[in-house]
């Protein structure tokens, strides 16, 4: 296996309140190489989304660490982690997370502008065309369908050509047919750009399209399956 681009090293996450300590994640340990795809599956409350947030450096583990593109992300301060995310990581969420006061084009331009890209408008226009929204550039999220909003979110995630894409239940708010279209587009873009994809899903059909399936039960890895997939 080539050098890992994501390495999750003995990660634990616990929270304590007046009722005691709750272990959310317990000794999570796995790695992924560049271009690999992995689905994290498990029941609601099993710790899947918490794990994804820790991989992104948006949440911190109680013990253990995560290495992203060779960087120990929890050895970095918050500003350095944010800079690393901006350069290396794309996100797709169930709830789209678009800026309501920005058009589709402006939403996709935003990460490019934050990175100081002078070609932000051109690159964003081309990416929206790639996801089939070339005629919707000036539309605001409120007038776009759920499927269109998620395609804008995909365009925003992939336009920066991230090394890693993290997706949390990306079809959870969509009907089956729309979800299938969005997932095919995600896998197509992922393959075209050579991104490493980590996908949280409850859908075993979607999970089976990834090379690796990591099953979380009660905060622990209950199984890891790997297989080749044509996607």
Residue pairs with C-beta under 8 A, 6 or more apart in sequence:
1 33
2 33
2 34
3 33
3 70
4 31
4 32
4 33
4 67
5 32
5 33
5 34
5 68
5 69
5 163
5 164
5 196
6 31
6 32
6 55
6 66
6 67
6 68
6 164
6 196
6 198
7 31
7 32
7 66
7 67
8 28
8 29
8 30
8 31
8 51
8 54
8 55
8 64
8 66
9 29
9 64
9 65
9 66
9 67
10 27
10 28
10 29
10 63
10 64
11 25
11 27
11 28
11 29
11 51
11 54
11 61
11 63
11 64
11 65
11 66
12 23
12 25
12 26
12 27
12 28
12 61
12 62
12 63
12 64
13 23
13 24
13 25
13 47
13 50
13 54
13 59
13 61
13 62
13 219
14 21
14 22
14 23
14 24
14 62
15 21
15 22
15 24
16 22
23 219
24 47
24 50
24 219
25 47
25 50
25 51
25 54
25 61
25 219
25 220
26 218
26 219
26 220
27 64
27 220
27 221
28 51
28 64
28 216
28 219
28 220
28 221
29 64
29 221
30 38
30 214
30 221
30 224
32 38
32 196
32 198
32 212
33 196
34 163
34 194
34 196
35 194
35 195
35 196
36 196
36 197
36 211
36 212
37 187
37 190
37 196
37 197
37 199
37 209
37 210
37 211
37 212
37 229
37 231
38 197
38 198
38 199
38 210
38 211
38 212
38 213
38 214
39 199
39 200
39 201
39 206
39 207
39 208
39 209
39 210
39 212
39 213
39 214
40 48
40 51
40 52
40 198
40 199
40 200
40 201
40 214
40 216
41 48
41 200
41 201
41 202
41 204
41 207
41 213
41 214
41 215
41 216
42 48
42 202
42 215
42 216
42 217
42 222
43 202
43 217
44 202
46 216
46 217
46 218
46 219
47 216
47 218
47 219
48 200
48 216
49 168
49 169
49 200
50 59
51 200
51 216
52 166
52 168
52 198
52 200
53 59
54 60
54 61
54 66
55 66
55 68
55 166
55 198
56 85
56 89
56 91
56 166
57 66
57 68
57 73
57 74
57 76
57 81
57 84
57 85
60 74
61 74
65 72
65 73
65 74
65 75
66 72
66 73
66 74
67 73
68 84
68 88
68 89
68 164
69 84
69 88
69 163
69 164
71 84
73 81
73 84
76 84
86 111
86 114
86 115
86 160
87 115
87 160
88 162
88 163
88 164
89 162
89 163
89 164
89 165
89 166
90 156
90 157
90 158
90 160
90 162
90 164
90 165
90 166
90 195
91 97
91 157
91 165
91 166
91 167
91 168
92 150
92 153
92 154
92 157
92 165
92 166
92 167
92 168
92 170
92 186
93 153
93 167
93 168
93 169
93 170
94 168
94 169
94 170
94 171
94 172
94 173
95 173
96 141
96 146
96 149
96 150
96 152
96 153
96 173
97 153
98 107
98 141
98 149
98 152
98 153
98 156
99 106
99 107
99 110
99 141
100 140
100 141
100 142
101 140
102 110
102 140
103 137
103 138
103 139
103 140
104 128
104 133
104 136
104 137
104 138
104 139
104 140
104 141
104 144
104 148
104 152
104 155
105 121
105 124
105 125
105 128
105 137
105 138
107 141
107 152
107 156
108 124
108 127
108 128
108 152
108 155
108 156
108 159
109 120
109 121
109 124
110 156
111 156
111 159
111 160
112 119
112 120
112 123
112 124
112 159
112 160
113 120
115 160
117 123
123 159
124 155
124 159
125 134
125 137
127 155
127 158
127 159
128 134
128 136
128 137
128 152
128 155
130 155
130 189
131 151
131 152
131 154
131 155
131 185
131 189
132 151
132 185
133 148
133 151
133 152
133 155
136 144
136 148
139 148
141 149
141 152
144 152
145 178
146 173
146 174
146 175
146 178
147 174
147 178
147 181
147 182
150 170
150 171
150 173
150 174
150 178
150 182
151 182
151 185
153 170
154 182
154 185
154 186
154 189
157 165
158 165
158 189
158 193
158 195
161 193
161 195
162 193
162 195
163 195
163 196
164 195
164 196
164 197
164 198
165 186
165 190
165 195
165 196
165 197
165 198
166 198
167 186
167 197
167 198
167 199
167 200
168 200
169 200
169 201
169 202
170 182
170 183
170 186
170 199
170 201
171 178
171 179
171 180
171 182
171 183
171 201
171 203
171 206
172 202
174 182
183 206
183 209
186 197
187 197
187 209
187 231
189 195
190 197
191 231
197 210
199 206
199 207
199 210
201 207
207 213
208 229
209 229
209 231
210 229
211 226
211 227
211 228
211 229
212 224
212 225
212 226
213 223
213 224
213 225
213 226
214 221
214 223
214 224
215 221
215 222
215 223
215 224
215 225
216 222
